[in-house]
């Protein structure tokens, strides 16, 4: 963990918070993590953005309706 944090130029405690999902990483950190582990940045961004959407919609009774509408809007964009 120290090696990863050092390669990202962040404190190990910050990396720990990101791992525990108590702190959200920046796009630059996501890119650095992907580079360190040999994972495509876009793949990590998919997981990151889907987590953000899921967190936002969790507990909302019409979450599927929101996702359908968002998909429609993305298709028409």
BAGU-552356 format. One record per residue (C-alpha): residue number from 1; z, y, x; residue in three letters. Coordinates in nm, 4 decimals, padded with zeros to 6 digits. Layout:
N
  num         Z         Y         X  residu
  NUM         Z         Y         X     ALA
...
# end
This chain:
77
  num         Z         Y         X  residu
    1   00.0000   00.0000   00.0000     UNK
    2   00.0739   00.2349   00.2872     UNK
    3  -00.2719   00.1715   00.4332     UNK
    4  -00.4397   00.2470   00.1025     UNK
    5  -00.2350   00.5639   00.0519     UNK
    6  -00.3074   00.6778   00.4076     UNK
    7  -00.6812   00.6224   00.3613     UNK
    8  -00.6645   00.8344   00.0440     UNK
    9  -00.4485   01.0986   00.2137     UNK
   10  -00.1780   01.0683  -00.0515     UNK
   11   00.1868   00.9697  -00.0499     UNK
   12   00.2582   00.5985  -00.1147     UNK
   13   00.4838   00.6981  -00.4049     UNK
   14   00.1871   00.8737  -00.5688     UNK
   15  -00.0204   00.5587  -00.5321     UNK
   16   00.2658   00.3591  -00.6839     UNK
   17   00.2686   00.5890  -00.9866     UNK
   18  -00.1041   00.5412  -01.0285     UNK
   19  -00.0596   00.1630  -01.0080     UNK
   20   00.2205   00.1744  -01.2684     UNK
   21   00.0037   00.3979  -01.4890     UNK
   22   00.2607   00.6775  -01.4899     UNK
   23   00.0175   00.9123  -01.3159     UNK
   24  -00.3546   00.9422  -01.3749     UNK
   25  -00.5826   00.9416  -01.0713     UNK
   26  -00.8408   01.2115  -01.0109     UNK
   27  -01.2082   01.1242  -00.9918     UNK
   28  -01.1899   01.1715  -00.6130     UNK
   29  -00.9010   00.9253  -00.5881     UNK
   30  -01.0912   00.6746  -00.8003     UNK
   31  -01.3869   00.7063  -00.5642     UNK
   32  -01.1586   00.6590  -00.2615     UNK
   33  -00.9874   00.3553  -00.4105     UNK
   34  -01.3252   00.2029  -00.4900     UNK
   35  -01.4467   00.2660  -00.1370     UNK
   36  -01.1312   00.1152   00.0146     UNK
   37  -01.1555  -00.2030  -00.1924     UNK
   38  -01.5346  -00.2246  -00.2028     UNK
   39  -01.5573  -00.1707  -00.5779     UNK
   40  -01.8203   00.0546  -00.7340     UNK
   41  -01.6865   00.3928  -00.8410     UNK
   42  -01.8627   00.3674  -01.1769     UNK
   43  -01.6924   00.0345  -01.2497     UNK
   44  -01.3516   00.1907  -01.1874     UNK
   45  -01.4443   00.4964  -01.3946     UNK
   46  -01.5305   00.2711  -01.6895     UNK
   47  -01.1788   00.1234  -01.6777     UNK
   48  -01.0191   00.4637  -01.6235     UNK
   49  -01.2016   00.6342  -01.9104     UNK
   50  -01.1512   00.3407  -02.1469     UNK
   51  -00.7764   00.3549  -02.0723     UNK
   52  -00.7739   00.7255  -02.1561     UNK
   53  -00.9547   00.6660  -02.4845     UNK
   54  -00.7326   00.3713  -02.5767     UNK
   55  -00.4179   00.5732  -02.4995     UNK
   56  -00.5420   00.8579  -02.7172     UNK
   57  -00.6297   00.6331  -03.0128     UNK
   58  -00.3383   00.3902  -02.9906     UNK
   59  -00.1467   00.3914  -03.3177     UNK
   60  -00.4108   00.5901  -03.5083     UNK
   61  -00.5033   00.3915  -03.8190     UNK
   62  -00.8704   00.4937  -03.8143     UNK
   63  -00.9346   00.4312  -03.4447     UNK
   64  -01.2382   00.2100  -03.5116     UNK
   65  -01.3905   00.4822  -03.7263     UNK
   66  -01.3391   00.7323  -03.4450     UNK
   67  -01.5081   00.4972  -03.1971     UNK
   68  -01.8051   00.4416  -03.4308     UNK
   69  -01.8488   00.8160  -03.4737     UNK
   70  -01.8216   00.8755  -03.0987     UNK
   71  -02.0835   00.6074  -03.0366     UNK
   72  -02.3148   00.7694  -03.2909     UNK
   73  -02.2719   01.1063  -03.1225     UNK
   74  -02.3421   00.9592  -02.7801     UNK
   75  -02.6623   00.7961  -02.9064     UNK
   76  -02.7822   01.1274  -03.0492     UNK
   77  -02.6964   01.3279  -02.7400     UNK
# end
